[in-house]
Amino acid sequence: MSKRKNFLEKTKKILAGRAGYQCSHPSCNIITIGAGEEAHTTSSIGEAAHIYSASLDGPRGQGGLSDDELRTLDNGLWACKNHARLIDTNDGDGFSAEQLKSWKFLHEEKIKTHQGRIQRKSFWLSSLIINQSKVFKNEQTIYFGKVTFVYGGENTSGKSTILNFINSLTSYEALKSRVDNNQSFNYELEFCNPDTNIFSVNSNRGVISSTLNDNIVNFNPIPMAIYRFDLEFRINLYSSELDDQDALTNYLKIDKIKLAGLLNNVGRSKYSQVSKAYIDFQEPSEDDGEFKAGYYLNVILKGCDFALNLASLSSGEKSMVLLELIIELVQTYAKYTQSLLLVNLQSTSFHDSTLSNYLKYFMSGEVDFQTVITSVTKTNCPEVKLTNCYSLVGKVQEVVISPVEH
């Protein structure tokens, strides 16, 4: 029997401090430190709880983590003694690792708000409960972390469905094809802002109905911003008559001045793969064929000392540039508005090293929004261990959503 992988005292103090010495359970928030019985003492009722188990046969297993990884900040959350015991009762039944990760990040976001570091209300997409769907086996739940990674093979359905269900928090447009085909489905999205809300959507015989906290609503009335990154942009860009400037403003739904501002900010992050990006007017030369005069995007990638036109970049490089533009856009909204980024990597040429970099970016304190990523393959990036990771397995109407142990 291996020994428990207990946290170091330094790690416990950091977990407690990041939690503001409050319990991270969403319905608790009890202050875990206070005055002791003597004038010079304090009293603590808090514990550093493990997400994946400190012992080999403990609740939630060890998630494929090494001994050192089990002791890290990423595998702990701060809780009062009551909830620290509760999450480990009955082998952790009812308290998944994905759920605990979600609680931890949500609570830390609340603490940032209390400190005045975030100007908006705390927002957190907690879970998606699929009660009925033509794609999935019924009664399944996804718990969202700061980054949630969902993968399934090219022939496995469900990846786009999950993104479309989340998208319904701002628009039902992504559900249109299902509604037009008279598909029946029912699901619930739980989110905090900072109070807990349940948005339920039901489709029956081509008619959508929805409720917010059991009150009938025509749509979710709570303002939020959701942006989606996928291959659609590149297809539209090179099949249209638009120059880069018009194509980008149309896709991002912003004006030219806002686009210039976003481009000016790209490259400032240590995670950025772009040094500089700017719009420049270009006249065609005699050898340019169908190239037309217009405003085109020029990019200087990190490690290069010269600018390249967007059209001359590789597929993966184009994806990086667009993704970094969207990150800047969502981050602008996220400081003041409840925001999410949905990333569909199904047809995007990202190497593991590139994806690893962006996973670090999304998990970092530089971004104030959650990210949900879907992919046709399981990445080999070690950073995926920090995400809430799920696999999709099975055929239509029987697809199973399973948490992934790394």
N, C-alpha and C positions, 0 to 999 in steps of 0.2 A: 504494500500500500504506500503510495507516494505521500509526502508531506503536503500540507496546505500551502498554497502560494500566497501568503499574506502580504498585504500592502506595507510598504515602508512608511514610517511616521511622516516623512516629508510628503509622500503621496497623499496620505490621509488629510493633511493640513491643506493641501492644494484643492482636493475635492471639496472639503468643507468650505473653503474660502470662495471657490467658484459658485457654490450653491448659496452663498450668503448665510451659511450656517442654518439653513432652513431645510426641512425634509423635501425631497424631490418628488414625492407622490403628488399627483395633480390635485387631489382633494384634501391635502393635509397642509403643507407649508408651515408646520409648527416650527418655531424657533428652537434650535437644539442646544443653544448655549445661553447662559445667563448667570446671575449672581449666585454664588455659593452661600453656605450657611455662615461662613466666617467672612469678615470684611475684606480679606485679602485673597479669597478663593472664587473660582467659577464652578458652575455645575453644567455638565454636558450630558445630553441624552441622545446624541447623534452617533452614527456609525458609518464607516465606509463599507458599503455593500458591494459584493462582486456581481457583475452582470453574467459572465460565464464563470463557472464554479471554481473556487479555490482548491477544491479537492477532486480527485479523479471520478468519484462516484457521486458528486454533489448535484444539486438542481441545475437544470439547463445544460448540463455537460460542460465541456471545456472548449467547444467551438473550433477545435483544431488549432488553438493558440499554443504557443510555446510557454514554458515556465516563466520566462521574462515578460512575455506579452500579457499573461494572466495578472501580473502585478502592476501593469501600467495604468495611467489615468484613464485611458480609453476603455478599460474594462471595469471601471468603478463608478458608483454614484453615491451621493450623500443622502442618508435617510434617517428618520428617527428610529429608535430602537424597535418600536412596535412594527413599523413597516419593513424594517430590515429583516425582522423575523418572518413577517407575513409572506414576503416574496420568496422565501425559501421553504415555506411549509408545503407538505405533500409533494415533495420533489419539485417544487416550483411550478406546479400545475396552475395554469391561468395567468402566469407571469412569464411571458417569453422574453428571450434576450432582445428581440427587436422592439418589444413594447418598452422595456426598461431603457434602451438607448433613446427612444423617443421621449420618454419622461425626462431623462437627464438633459437633453438639448433644449427641450421646451422650458424647463425650469431655469436653465442658465440664460435663456433669452429673456425671461421675466426679470431676472436679476439685473441684466443690462438696462432694461426699461426703468427699473427702480432707481438706478444710478444716473439716469438721464442720458445714457449713451445711445439709446434708440428713441427717436422722436415719435414713432407711431405706437399703437397698441401692440403688445406681443401677439404674434400670430404663429400658429403651428397646426399643420395638417397632421392629425393624429392617426387616423385609420380609414381604410375603405373596407366595408363589410358587404360582400356580394351575396345577397340572399337568393337571388334567382337570375340566371343568365343562360342564353343559348350557347355560350362558349364554355363557361366554367361549371364544374361541379358545384352545387349549391352550398350555401353556408360556409364561406371562406373569408378570411380576414388578412389584410396586409397592414402592418404597422409601419409608419413612415418615420425615418430618422432625418437628420439634416441632409443626408444623401441616401437615397434608396435605389438599389440596383436590381433590376428584374431581367432575367434572361431566359430564353427558350429558343430551340432550333428554328430554322427558317420555315419548317412545316408545322411548327407549334403555334396555335392560335392564342390570342389573349393579350399580347404586348400592347398593341394599339388600343384594344378595348379598355385596358386599365387607364391609359392616358386620356382616352375620350371620356371616361367616367369622371376623372379628376377635372377635366376641362369644363364639365357641366357646372362647376362652381361659378363660372363667368358666362357661359354660353351653351345652349343646347345644339349648336350647329353641328358639332362632331357626332351627335347621336342621330342626325337626320336620316341616314341610310337605313339604320336599324328601325327607326320609327316608320319610314316609308314601306319597309318590308313586313310591317305588323309584328315585329319581334316583341316578345314580352320580357321585361327584366325589372329587377328591383334591387337597389343598393343604397347604402348609407355612407355618407362622408362625415366623419367627426373632425371638428377643428376647434381650436381655441383662439380667442381674440380679446382679452385673455380668458373670458368665461367659455365653458364648453358648449358647443352648438352641434346639433345633429341635422344635417341636410339630407333628406330622403327623396329619392327619385324613383318613380314607378311608371312603367310603360305597359299599356294593355290595349291591344287592338288598334295600334297606331295613335294612341292618345297618351301624352305625358302628363302626369300629375306630380306635384312635389310638396313637401312640407319642410318647415324649418322649426325645430323644437316642437313638433306636433301641431303647428299652426299652418294652415293651408296657404301656400304662396305660389305665384305663377313662375317664379324663378328665385334664385338666391339673391336677396336684396342687400346683403352685406358687401360693400365695395372691396374688390381685390383685383390684382393684376396677374394674369397667367400668360407666360410666353412659351412658345414651343419651337424647338430646333429640330429640323429633319432635312431630308434631301430635296424637299419641294422647292426650296429657293433656287438651287443650282439648275434644276430642270426649267423653271420659269424664266430664269435669267437669260439662258442661252437659247430659248425658243421664242423670245419676244423681240420686239423692235426697240426696246428701251436701252438706254445707256446705263452704266452701273449706278449712277446717282439716282435716277428715277426708279430703277429696279429695287434698290435698297430702301428708298423711302417708302415705296409701295409695300414691300414685304414687312418692314418694321413698323409701318403705320405711323411714321413721323415725318416732319417737314425737313427741308434741306438744312436749315439752321441747326436743328437738333442733331441731324446726322453729323454735321461738322463738329459739333460739341462732343459727340460720342467718339468720333475718330481721334479727336485731340486727346482723349483720355486713354485710349487703347495703348498698351505698352507700359503703363506705369506700375503694374503689379509685378512682383518678382516671379510670378507664375506665368506671365504672359510670354507667348512665343513670337510676338510681333513687337518690333522696336518702334515702328512708326507706320501710320496709314493716313493717306490724304487723297482728296479728290482733285483731279487736274484735267483741264480741257485739252483734248487731243484731236489733232487733224489727221486724217488718213493719208498715207503715202501711196504712191502708185502700186506698190507691192502688197497693199493691205487687203486687196480683194473686196469683200462685202463689208469691211470695217467702215463705220460711219463716224463722222465728227460728233463729239459729245464729251460728257464729263465722266471720266473713268477713274476707278480706284487704283491707286498705287500703294504697294506694300513693301516695307523693308523688314524682312524676317530677322530674328535674333541670330547672330553669327554671320550675317551678310552686311556688306557696306554699300549695297546698291538697291535701288527700287525695282520691283517687278510689277507689271500690270496684273490685275486679278485674273484675267483670262489665261495668263501664261503660267499660273501656279498649278501644282498638282492637285488632284482631287482632295487629298488629305489636307493640303495647305489651304485650299479654299475653305474647307470645313472649319479649320482652326480660326481663320479670319472672321468668318461669319459668327462662330460661337463666341469669340471674344467681343464682338460688337453687341451680341445679345446679352452677354454677361454685364456689360457696361450699362445697357438699357435697363435690365431688370434691377441691377444694383441701385440705379438712380431712383426707381420707383420704391424699392424695398425699404429705403430709409424713412419713407413717409406712408407707404401703402402696403397692405398685406399682399405678399407676392410669392409666386412659385415659378420655377423653370422646369419645363418638361423637355427631356432630351431623348430623341429617337435615333439610336446609333445603328439601326438595322442595315443601312446601306452606306454608312460613312466609313471612310478608310482611315481609321485611327490606329496607329501602332500601339502596343501595350505601353511603351514609354510615354507616348503622347497622352494616352488616357490616364496613366498614372499621375502625370503632372496636373491634369484638370481635376482629377478626384481630390488631390491635395488642395487645389484652389477652392473647390466647392466646400470642402470640410474646414477650411481656414476661417479665421475671424475676419478676413477681408470681405466676405460676402454675408449679407444679412437675410438671405432667402434660402428656402429649401429647394432641393433638386431631386427629381425623379428621372432615372435613366433606364431605358429599355435597350436590349441588345440581343442579337441572335446567338451570341457566344458568351461563355463564361470567361471573363478576363483572368489573366494570370497576374495582374497587378496586386502587389501586397496590400495596397491601400484599400482594396475592396473589403478587407477585414473590418475596417472602420465603418462601413456602410451597413444599412439594413438590406441584406441580400436575399433574393428569392429566386427559385427556379420554377419554370412552368413545364409540366410534363403531362402528356396525354392527348387524346383526340378531342374534337369539338364536342361540347356538352359534358365532357369528362375531364377537362384540364384541371390539374391539381396544382395549387400554389403552395410551395414548400419552402420554409426558411432554410438557408444554406449554412451548414457548418463548414468553416474554412479549413 
